């Protein structure tokens, strides 16, 4: 019986060890499967994070390039506007100087009233009044009057003031600038 017991104990021991070994193998396989799933999830998460970061980086680079292009366009426009403003300012100064000269105003006034058939009134600033009155004294249909609102240039009124042609410095400079802007813009391109 002792042999029988001995065999039975060995059988129980062997079965217990085999069961324990099988349970250990199952636990290890389960742990390996869970570890593989965790690694796979981590790799997928890392790949998605990398993809998102690359996309965000590309989007940022694209927006930065667009911002730089816009800034360049704005800078070019600002420079163009500054140059135009400076040239218009210089033009205005030179027109003011030219229209402050009695000889220039006399010549322009003669040309402006050359084809007039009726009475006309030429309004001038105080510094040109006497000079132009003397020049147009012989023409009885032309009346030279003082206009204290004019700094340089003159204006011609006909039909009792209903028709007025202005040759004031700001009007002449504005018209010249308007006509020069397209050519100036083409030069700046």
Order of alpha helices (4+ residues) and beta strands (2+ residues): alpha-alpha-beta-alpha-beta-beta-beta-alpha
